[in-house]
Amino acid sequence: MKTAITGGSVDVLIDGDTIAATGNFELPADAELIDATGLHVMPGLIDLGVFAVEADACAAGGITRVALMPDQAPPLDDPGLVQRAALAAKPRLWVHPLAAATKGLAGLELAEYALMRRAGAKAVATGRGWIADSGVMCRVLAYAASLGLTVIAHSEDAGLAYGAVATEGATATLHGLSAAPAIAEAMAIARDLALAGETGAAIHFRQVTTTAGFDLIRMAKARGLRVTCGISPAHLLLSDIAMSDFRTFARLSPPLRSERDRQAARAALTDGTIDVLCSSHDPRGPEAKRLPFADAEPGASAAETLFTLGLGLVRDGVMDLARLATLTSANPATILGVDAGRLEPGAPADLCLVDVEKPWVIDGARFASSAGNTPFQGLPVQGRAVRTLKGGRTIFG
């Protein structure tokens, strides 16, 4: 079956589940037509590092593929669990599981990456936590490198950050919150960069959020290390002031940082230090959020707002639309080693049609997600996906 998307930013011809042509092409007489007048046609988003698979929420946000973190119940440390996770959302969504770096994510004994790679794992991840034992982390990197897998690392030194729910500063002090210094991130990054350089491994820091952290990533890239990093819109748009009045929807991991660090993050986005914009989708119900701030679980429901908040950064002049597509599609595909994230003949027909002018108000109660815990509740925004296609088949809109 052929489908032609016409009238948008680019015309696209789809043959089955593959892009057959873009730009000028002869329209087949039997093609189904999709009118994209006034819309931007873009590759489907690839969300690198979600904690829950929610096909409806992802489709509503223009997401066609997710890299699933190993922090599941049980953790993804076994080939059978990886295989099951990869099939979890078919045919609605591509799920690319991330293999647990250590058994049970305990940070002690390496899991079997080779078997998990054959079962569908696309990278190795340390999960929500940092591997404190440098010897173990060195072996993780070396083993992953021998298989051509990227290691996706959490960057907070556990010795400093254990038990902390905020970043040290005026907001944490005013509210009496247990806090860790922002340098905990840079210390973890520095250790892991040294080990990555020693082993030759590719390492991706899932979220880098501090001035010192970005400086280390820049220097590592200049030295030729195989390093990339990501960030969520929350850490680009919010500072720790958003935690005022003990707003648990702003309880995130890593915690929100100072305004100085937020501005450094925006600069790192502009200068190319940041490679990936991810949602860090982690829906939490009322039983996890309607608690004292220190007892609430970290995380936000963010799949449906990832691209919209990215468009806000485009309007702010932090980046352009092409760069946003690179951060949310092309670069995640490269890190995972999947053939996706490009709008070219021969590529999978995973697409999203975006109305960049469409106004709406973020309301967690209206999310397709199982939970609406967003720190952007009530924020007026502009632009959203109005149609999402996976493999040439409409999954939203």
N, C-alpha and C positions, 0 to 999 in steps of 0.2 A: 504494500500500500504506500502511495506517495502523498505527502502533505507539503503544501507550499505556504510559507509565512511571508506575506507581502505588505508593503506600505509602511513598514517600520524603519528603524535606523539602518537595517540591512535586510535584504530579502534572503530567505533560506529555503532550500528544497530538501526535504527529508524523504529518504527511501527506506522504508522499514524502520529500523532503529538507528540509522546512520545518516549523518549529514551528507547529501549527495552534491550540493552546490551552494555557493553563496554569491551575492551580488547579482550580476546579469546572467540569466539563464532562460532557456525556453520552457515555458510553463506547460507541463504535461496536461492533456485534455482531461484525464481521469483523476487529477490530484484534488485532494480535499484542500480547501482554501481557509486560511486563518488570517483575518484582517488585523494587522498590527499598526494601523494608522495612528500616529502620535505616540507610539511606544518605542522603547529601546529594547532591542533583541540582544540578549546576553547569554553567555554560557551559564548553565545551572551552577549554583553555589556548591562548594565542597567545604563542609564545616569540619575543621580539623580539631577534634577533641571534645566530643559531646559525652555526657554522662548518662544519657537516656535516649533510646530510640523512639521517636514520636513522629511517625510518617506524616500525619495530617499537619502538625505544627511546622515541620520542615517544608512541606510542599507549599504551605501558605506563605512561607518566607522566601520562596524561590530556591530552596535547597534541594538538590537531587542526590547528593552523596554525603554521608557522614563518616568520620573516623571515630569509632566507638572506643572510649577509654576503657581500660581493663578493670576499673573499679566497679565490678558488678557483683552479684550474689549468686554463685561464688565468683571469685575473680577469674579473668580469662587467662588461666595459666595452663590450659590443657587443650590439645587439638580438638577434642570433641566439643568443648565449650566454645572455642573459636568458630568452628564450623556452624554450630547452631546459631551463634550471634550473626554470622554473615548472612544467614537465611531469614533472619528475624522479621524483616519488613518487606520481603519480596511479595508482589512485584512493584510495590509503591515506592520503594526507596532503596538505593544502593547503600549497604552497610559494609564498611571496611573495618574489621576489628583490629585493635592494637593489642599485641601480645604482652602479657604481664612480664616485666623484666625479671621478677623473682617470684618464687612459689608463694602463693597466698599474698603477694605484694608485701611480704614481711621484710624485705631488704636483706635477706640472709643467703638463700640458695637460688642459683639461677634456674629459671624455667627452661624448657626445651624449645628454643626458637625455631629450629629447623623443621620440626614436626608441625608447629603452629603456622609457619609460613606456608607449608603445603596445604594446611587446612583453610587458608585464606587470610592470615594476618599480614598486614601491609607495613607494619613498623613495630617497634618495641617501645613500651612506655613504662615509666616508673610509677604512674598513677598519681594520686593526689599528693603523695608524700615524696620526700627526698631520701635517697639511699645514703645513709650516714657513713657506712663502711666504705672507705675509698678503694680497698682491695676488691670488694664486690662490684663497685661501679666500674672499675677498670676492666673486670672480666665481662661485665655486661656490654661495655662498648666494644671490646675486642671480639666477642662472640657475634654481636650484631654486625660488625664491620665485615667479618668473614662471610656473612650471608648476604651482604649488600642491603641491609636494613638500617634505616635511620632510627636513632634512639630519641624518643620524645621525653624530655626531662622536666620535672617540677623543680623550680629554682627558689627554694627557701631553706636555709640552713636550719635543720630541726633543733639544734642545740640552742639557738636563739629564738626561734619562732614557736617552739612547743608551748601550747596552751594559750597563745596570744590570739586575740580576736580583732586586733586593730594595729595600725602602725603608730609607733611612738610619735607624739606631737601634742599640740594644744588640744585637739578634739578628744583624743584618748584620755588625756589628763583631766579635762573638764568633766568627762562623763565617768571617770573612774574605771576605765576598761583596761584589761590586761593587754599589753602591747609589746610588740617586738620592733627593734630598730630596722629601718629600711635597708641597712647594710646587710641584713640577713640574706637578701636576694643576691647581692653582688658576691658575697662570700661563696654561696652555692655555685653560682655561675663560674667564678674564677677556678674553683676546684675541678668542675666538670670540663671546662675548656682545657685545662692542663692535661687531663686524662684523655680527652678527645684528640689533642695534638699528639700525645704519646702513642695512641692506638691507631690513628688515622681514620677514626670513625666519623660518620656524619651525625651531628647532634642538632636537635631542634628544641629550643626552650619554648614550651607551649605558651607561657605568658611572662613577658618581661615588662616591668612597670616602674622602674626607678632610674634616676639619672645615672647612678653608678653602674647599674646593669647595662644600660644602653652604651655607655662608654666602653665597657669590656667587650660587648658584641662588635662594636665598630673596630676596635683594635684587633680582635680575632679575625675578622673578615679581611682586614688589611694585611694580616700575616698569612692569609691563604687557607685558614682552617675551614673545614666543611661545617659551617655553623649557620643556622637560621633561627629566627625567633618570631613569636606571634604576640598578639594582644587582643583584648576584647574591647568593644566600644565603651563599656562602662569605665575602663581605666583611662580612656581618652576624653571622656565627657564629664566625669565626676571626680571630685576630690574627697578626702575624708570628711569634709564638712557635711556630705550627704548622710553621714551616720548620726547627725545631730538628732536629738529627741529619740535616740535609740531605735531608729528605723531599721528593723531587721531585714527588710528587703534589700538594704544596702550592706548586709553582712555577706561578704564575698571572699573567695580564695583565689589568689592572694588578696589581702584586704586593700581597700582603697587607700591611695597614697596622698601626699601633700600636694598642694597646688603647684609647687615647683616641679615635682616629679610628673604631674599631669602635663605641664607645658613641655617638659623634656620628652614625654611620650609623643606629643604632637610633632615636635621637631624631628624625632626619630622616624616618624611615619613619612614626613616630607622628604627627608634626605636618603631614604631607602634602607635604613638600618632594620626596620621592621619588615618582615616578609609576608606575614599572614595576619588577616583579620578574622578572628574566630568568635563564635557566640559564647563558648563555654557553657552551653545549654545544660542546666541542672535544675529541673523543676522540683520545687519543694512545696508540699501541702501545708495547710494551716497548722497541723500538729507539729510541724518542724519550724515554723516561723512565728507563730503566736506565743512566743516565749520571751523571757528576759534576753537581752541582746547577747550576752555571753553564752547562753544555753541554746540559742537558735542555731540551726545548721546553715553553713555557708552555701551560697548558690543562687542562681537566678534562672527564670524561664526566659530564654533569650533567642531561640531560633527564629521567631517571627519578627524580631526587630533588628536582626543583624544587618541586613542590607539597607533598611530604612535609616538606621543610625549612621551607617557608612555614607549614605547620600547626604546626610547632614554635614559630614566632614568635607564632602565635595563642595557643598555650598559655602562652607567656611573658608575654602581656598587651601585646605590642608593637602589636598590631592585632587586629581581629576578622575573622571568616570573610568577611563581606561586603567588607571592605577588601581581603582577599587576592584575592577574585574580581575586584575592580576592577583591582588591580595586575597580574594575570596574564591578564586577558581583555579587559575593557572599554577600559582605557586603551591597551594595545597596538593594539587595533582602531582606535581614534580616530587615533592617530599614523600608522598605515598607510593610513587612509582606506578600510577594508574594512567591509562590513556583517556584523559578527560580534561575538562577545563579550557577547551579551545573551540572557537567558532570557525572551523575549517572543514573542507570536504574530507571525508574519511573518519571524522571524529564521531563519537557517540552523540545522538540527537538528544542531549540533555540540555534544556534551554529554559530561560525564564524571560517573560515579557514584562517589562517594567514601565509603569507610568510614573515618571519622575516628579510630576506636578501634583499627584493625587494627595489631597489633604486628609488627615485622619488624626485621631487622638489615641495614644496608646492606653489600652484598658485591659488589664490582665484578666478581668472577668469574661472578656470576649475572645480570649485566646483559644486556639484549637488544642493547645497543650493541656496536659492533665492538671497543671497548676499555673497560676497567674502571678507568681512572685517576681515582679519586675521592679527594679529601682527607678524606672522611668514612668511609673504610673501617672496618668493624667497629662503627659507631655504632648503638646501639639507637634505633629511632624508632617513631612511632605514626602511622598513617593513610596511606592510599594509594588511588589510583584502582583500582577493581575492574572497571570497564567503561567503555569509551570509544566514543562514536558519532560518526562523521563523515557529515554529510548523511543522518542517520537510519539509517545502516548501522553495525553493530557492527564495530569494527576491533581491539578488545582486550577480553578477558574472556568 
